[in-house]
Amino acid sequence: MSMPVPPSKLPRAVIALGVVSLFTDLSSEMIVPLLPAFLTLQLGATATFFGLVEGVAETVAALLKLFSGAWSDRSGNRRPLVLFGYSLSAVMRPMMALCTAPWQALVVRASDRVGKGLRSAPRDALLTAATAPESRGWAFGFHRAMDHIGAMLGALLATILLSIGLNTRQVFWVAAIPGVFAVLAILFGVKEAGNARSKLKASTDSTLTWSQQPAQLRRYLMILAIFTLANSSDAFLLLKASEAGIALKFIPLLWIVLHLTKAVTNLAGGHLSDRIGALPVIRGGWLVYGAVYALFGFASSAWQVWVLFALYGLYHGLTEGAEKALVGKLAPPEQKGVAFGWYHAICGIVALPASLGTGFLWEHLGSRTALISCGALAFLATALIGWLAKDEKIRAADG
């Protein structure tokens, strides 16, 4: 198998989209680590309502990802949706500063995710089209690493701003600035790949119908849906951190530790998936997830939470590039947008019952039961992905 090219040799579109993600997550992660405390302590939301906010937001995004992916296949022009999606999120995200009631936070969070829903599948299809097959794991790993570097910088900036006396709402307003830079990076750095012939083929061959997707892709996505039931919002881990006694001013620093681990391990995970195949890397990542969540259930002190957050980043590093690389391998060339649309849609739609279920268990049976249940379900999905790896066609595509 060919060795993946280093990041410096990746196509301009891949590097530019990495810069876009860096600024976007810098903006987003100035806000997200503060949301659990903001909603529950300042706006009076319950844990169940918090789960509703996260679940609805991801479900809205998921449905739009499916249709935006199909539209980009049929039009052959993905850049406009990518630009509009990032622009909408950049405008809506800081509006959280104006919220005075939980329902308003729900509206703002869902609107932000509308932008994510419009851009994600076309963006991933752009990345796939711009990258050689033997380097796609590395390309997606590089993109996710840039994403996490931005998240790390955003959490660090939020910590600094809180330390010098800004309140939560003021930090939300400052988060608008890097969002503007993300939009500018798309305008001046991201160009459309492909030619008129490929656009015509895409417009006639792409279909949203589930039964017409490749059988191997459908099997993979169904197992992914089971895992996603265990994969509730990471914000619940921030609630666990507060429960374990970590002060609000240190929560963004905890987020930095998580994203630093993600950034480093995404590059390694993407490289590894190109070398040995995506399936074994995904399986290893899901095992890490199950173990870490079970241990979170038993964590009772601050130092344990700090260690587990660092270990949790390893799961993301192993799976984020590999999961998308496998979608790209299993999807036909003319249906990359639809395939990524289904990938994002399934992850997002299942996120609603996942977050609601975790919130319900948390509120009524405690955090230990909620987190251990997530870990157990992740182990089930890991066993199923091992069964999938025995399929000769999938192994051939992943090779």
Buried (B, 14 or more C-beta within 10 A) or exposed (E): EEEBBEBEEBBEBBBBBBBBBBBBBBBBBBBBBBBBBBBBEBBEBBBBBBBBBBBBBBBBBBBBBBBBBBBBBBBBBBBBBBBBBBBBBBBBBBBBBEBEEBEBBBBBBBBBBBBBBBBBBBBBBBBBBBBEEBBBBBBBBBBBBBBBBBBBBBBBBBBEBBEEEBEBBEBBBBBBBBBBBBBEBBEEBBEBBBEEEBBEBBBEBBBBEEEEBBEBBBBBBEBBBBBBBBBBBBBBBBBBBBBBEBEBEBBBBBBBBBBBBBBBBBBBBBBBBBBBBBBBBBBBBBBBBBBBBBBBBEBEEBEBBBBBBBBBBBBBBBBBBBBBBBBBBBBEEBBBBBBBBBBBBBBBBBBBBBBBBBBBBBBEEEBBBBBBBBBBBBBBBBEBBBEBBEBEEBBEBBE
